[in-house]
Amino acid sequence: MTDTTALNGRNGVPCMACPLRLKPAFKDKTDDEVRFIQSMKVEHRHMAPGADIIHPGQEDAELYTLFSGWAFRYQLLPDGRRQILNFLLPGDLVGLQASLLSAARHGIEALTDVELCVFPRKRVWDLFVRMPSLSYEIAWLGSREESLIDQNLTSVGQRNASERIAALVISLYRRADALGLVAENSFRFPLSQQQLADALGLSLVHTSKTWSRLRKAGLFSTSDGRLTLLNPRLTSRMALLYERELEPRPLI
């Protein structure tokens, strides 16, 4: 399923004026680096919820930066069962693995309306040759995504259902907070119960019952597509994820 629309002309917001670069979540860049990123960008693309940003087996997947909205990376079994590997928020690099391989081994789906900065896969090698500082940052971002998947695998393998939900909620809360998307402990939370189940390795029924139990216990509340953490410290303790500053990361 695809639905794409160009926004603000072909290239959208100029990289020098990108509002994401003002967020504390991201490291500063030199003007030369930003100009090089601008020279690589070929499109600013809109995709609707449920659209495939990259589909499994795709042989021409591009490289993207998620400018706005939420997405997720997933793998499918032949019988249609789905494992959500990780969730993507604004500023995340999208499709690095798929752009480097001959064919994508996973899919990436828009969870909400998204905007994407598009970089052609055929020019990724130019970045490694001409701008080593940025190529290192791309490798760093690839390692960061792997660490997010490691965290989810640890949840699926070792945490019980309550701990899994608490870990996912507090992780997404911290990432959203670094992007300025949290106000009064409340942030947009567009995940469905099925998507939670697919991410956490639980049945839909078990996910729904556990979610309701945690909500009734006063850990969080939900309303109009937003989640409010009522006790972030308790949620962190339940998830066995203790307070720590998120490291500022590169923005491509």
N, C-alpha and C positions, 0 to 999 in steps of 0.2 A: 504494500500500500504506500503510495507516495503522493505528496501534495506540496509543491514547492512554489514560492513566489519571491521574486527579487524585491528588495526593500531599499528605499532611499537611493535610487539609481542602482547601478550594478555593484558598486563596492561599498555602499552603506556608509557608516560612520568612519571617518578617517582614523587611522591607527593612532596618530598623534593626539586626537581628541577623544580616544576611547575612554568612557567613564569607568570601566573596570580597572584601568591603570591607577586610579585614585584610591582603590580599596586597599586596606591594610593587609589583605590576604596575599598580595602580590609584590614581588621584588621590583625595584626600579630598573629601568633599561636605559641604555644610552640612546641618543637621538639616531645614531647610525644603525643601531639594532632595530629600532622602531621603523625607520625608513626602509630597511631591508625586508621586514615583515610586510610592510605596506606594498612593496614591489612584488611580493609573492602572492598576495591576496588577489583572487580573481572574481569573487562574488560575495554578496551578503544575502543569505538565503533564509526564507521563512518556511517552516514545516509545521503541519497541524498535528495535534495529539494523535498517536497511533501510527504515524507515518514512519516508514523505514528510512533512517538516515543511512544505514548500511544493512544489507540483507545477507544472510549466510550464503557463502559461495560466490559473492560478488567479486568480479575480477577487475573492476575499474574504480574501486573505492578511493575517494579523495581523503585528504587530511583536513580536519576542521578544528576550530575553537568554538566552544559553545558560548555565544554572546549573551543569550538570555534563555530562561526556561530550564526544564529538567528533562533528562533522558535516562535510559538505562541500557546496559550491555548484557546480552543473554546468549545462552546456547540452547539448542533444541535437540531432543532425542528423536529417533525415527518415528516414534508413536505420538509425537506432538507434545510430550511433557517438556516443560521449560525450567531452566535454572537461571535466575537473574544473578549476574556476577557482581555487578556494582552499579551504583547510581551516579549520574553525572550532573553537576551543577555549573552555573556560569563560571567561565574562565578555564574549565577543564578541556584538555586536549582530547579530541575524539578521533578514533580510527587510526592510530599510529600503527598498530599491529596489522590491520587490514591493508593499509597503504604500502606496507613493506613486503607483504607476502603476495604470491601470485593470485590467491583467492582468499577472501575473508573466511575465517573459521568461526565466526560468531556473528550476531546481529546487534544493531544498535537502534533502538526505537525511541521516538519522541514521546515523553510522558505527558508533557503539556505543549502548548504552543512554544516553539523554539525559534531562535534566530542563530544562524551559524555563519562564521567567517570561513570561507572556503579557500583551501590551498591545494593546487594540483599535485597529485602524487608524483608526476614526472619531474617536479622541481624540488622534491625533498632532498635529493642528492646534492643539488646546488647549495642548499643550506649547509650540509656537512662540509662541502669543499670551500665555500666562500666565507662562512661565518661560524667558525669553530665554537665560539661562546654560546651561540644559539643551539648548535647541534648537541653540546653537552647538556643544555637545559632540556632539550627534547628527550634525551636519554634519562635525565633525572625524572621527568614527568612520567615516562614509561615505568620507571621503578616505583614511583609513587602510586600509580594505578595498580601495580602488582601488590603493593603493600595493603591497599584497600581490599583487594580480593583475598589476600591472606587473612585479613581480619574477619571477613565474612566466612571463610572456610573454617577458621577457628571457632566461630559461633556455631556453625552447622555441626562441627565435629565434637565440641566440648560443652557448650552452654546449653542449659535447659531452655524450654520455650520462653519463659518469662525473661531470662537473661538475654536471649537472642533479640527479643523485641526491644528491651531496654537498651541494648548495645547499638542497635540500628538507629533508634530514635535519638540517643544522645550523640552519636557520631554525625548524623545529618544536622542536628541542632548546632553543633560546634562549627561545622562547615558553613552552614547558612549564616551563623553569627559573624564569622570572619568576612563574609561578603556584605554585611550590613543589612541582611534580610530578616533579622530578628528584632522585634519590638515588644518590650514587656514580656519577655520569655515566650513570645508567640511567633510562629512562622508558618508560611504556606507549606502544606503537607499533602501533596496530590496523590499519594499512593493508595491504591485500592487494597482491600483485604486479600484478593487473589495475588496481587503483586507482592505484598508482604509475604504471603505463603511461598511464592516462587523464589523469593530472595532468601528465606530463612530455612528452607528444607522442611517445612511443616505442611500438614494437610490444611485445607481451607477451614474446616470445622475447628481444628485445634488452634489455629491462628485466631479465629474469631472469638473463641471462648477465652483464650489467654489475653487477648487485647481488651476484652470487656472486663476481665478480672483486674487488670492493671489500672484501667480507667476508674473503676469503682473504688480501688484502693487509694486513689488520689494522686497517682503519679503524673497524670496529664489529663487534659480535656481536649475535645475536638468540637469545632463549630465552623460551618461555612468553609470547609476545605482548609482550615488552619488548625494547628496543634499548639497547645500551650502547655509548657512544662511547669507543673505546679511545685515540683520538688526536684530541681536538677541534680542536687547533691545526692539524694537518695537514688535517683535513676542511675547516676554514675556508679554508685556503690553496688547496686543490683547487677549492673552490666559488667562489673569488674574493670571498668574503664575510668581511671582516676584523672583528676584535673591536670591538664598540661596545655601549654601554649601550642597552637598550630604553627608550624614553621612557614614563614612567607615563601611562596612558591613562584616559579617563573610563569609569565603569561606570554604566550605566542600569539 
